[in-house]
């Protein structure tokens, strides 16, 4: 009987502590939602020089994909287009032919 009482007291204390911790973490998380957002107004020269891709806005636009071809939105993340315009046209035709 003594062991059962001790186990019951331990479980009750553990549950109470666990509930307090859950409540505290929920309140702390919701308080962060109302904190003012930090804004940065600094720009770097790197962002000003490079035009970003429309397809992948976190990557710079590939130099050969300038929007002159139909459907060109700057998607070439692995630089498979080649080094010159002729290579880009060849790769485009191969993609259309082979899917």
C-alpha positions as CSV (number, residue, x, y, z in Angstrom):
1,X,0.0,0.0,0.0
2,X,2.9,2.4,0.8
3,X,4.4,1.8,-2.7
4,X,1.1,2.4,-4.4
5,X,0.6,5.7,-2.5
6,X,4.2,6.8,-3.4
7,X,3.7,6.0,-7.0
8,X,0.4,7.8,-7.1
9,X,1.9,10.9,-5.5
10,X,4.8,10.8,-8.0
11,X,2.5,10.5,-11.0
12,X,0.4,13.4,-9.7
13,X,3.5,15.6,-9.2
14,X,4.8,14.6,-12.7
15,X,1.5,15.4,-14.3
16,X,1.3,18.8,-12.6
17,X,4.8,19.7,-13.6
18,X,4.2,18.5,-17.2
19,X,1.0,20.6,-17.4
20,X,2.8,23.7,-16.1
21,X,5.6,23.3,-18.6
22,X,3.1,22.9,-21.4
23,X,1.2,25.9,-20.4
24,X,4.4,28.0,-20.1
25,X,5.7,27.0,-23.5
26,X,2.3,27.8,-25.1
27,X,2.3,31.2,-23.5
28,X,5.9,31.9,-24.5
29,X,5.2,30.9,-28.1
30,X,2.1,33.1,-28.4
31,X,3.9,36.1,-26.9
32,X,6.6,35.8,-29.7
33,X,3.8,36.2,-32.3
34,X,3.1,39.7,-31.1
35,X,6.7,40.9,-30.9
36,X,7.6,43.5,-33.5
37,X,9.3,42.1,-36.6
38,X,12.9,43.1,-37.2
39,X,13.3,44.9,-40.6
40,X,16.6,45.4,-42.3
41,X,17.0,48.3,-44.7
42,X,20.5,47.5,-45.8
43,X,21.2,46.3,-49.3
44,X,24.3,44.7,-50.6
45,X,26.0,45.3,-53.9
46,X,25.6,41.6,-54.7
47,X,21.8,41.9,-54.7
48,X,21.9,45.1,-56.8
49,X,24.1,43.6,-59.5
50,X,22.4,40.2,-60.1
51,X,18.9,39.8,-61.5
52,X,17.1,37.0,-59.7
53,X,15.4,34.2,-61.5
54,X,11.6,34.2,-61.8
55,X,11.3,30.5,-61.4
56,X,13.7,30.3,-58.4
57,X,13.7,33.7,-56.7
58,X,16.5,32.7,-54.3
59,X,19.0,32.0,-57.2
60,X,20.5,34.5,-59.7
61,X,19.1,34.4,-63.3
62,X,21.3,32.3,-65.6
63,X,23.1,34.6,-68.1
64,X,21.8,32.9,-71.2
65,X,18.1,32.8,-70.1
66,X,17.2,36.4,-70.7
67,X,13.5,35.8,-71.6
68,X,14.0,35.9,-75.3
69,X,12.8,32.2,-75.8
70,X,9.1,31.2,-75.3
71,X,8.5,29.9,-71.8
72,X,11.8,31.2,-70.5
73,X,11.5,32.1,-66.8
74,X,15.1,31.5,-65.9
75,X,14.9,27.9,-64.7
76,X,18.3,26.2,-65.1
77,X,19.5,25.4,-61.6
78,X,22.2,22.9,-62.8
79,X,23.4,25.1,-65.7
80,X,22.6,22.5,-68.3
81,X,22.0,25.1,-71.0
82,X,25.7,25.3,-71.9
83,X,28.0,28.2,-72.3
84,X,26.7,29.9,-75.5
85,X,23.4,30.5,-77.3
86,X,23.9,27.7,-79.8
87,X,24.4,25.2,-77.1
88,X,21.2,26.5,-75.3
89,X,19.2,26.1,-78.5
90,X,20.6,22.6,-79.1
91,X,19.7,21.5,-75.5
92,X,16.2,23.1,-75.9
93,X,15.6,21.1,-79.1
94,X,16.8,17.9,-77.5
95,X,14.5,18.5,-74.5
96,X,11.5,19.1,-76.8
97,X,12.4,16.0,-78.8
98,X,13.0,13.6,-75.9
99,X,10.7,15.0,-73.3
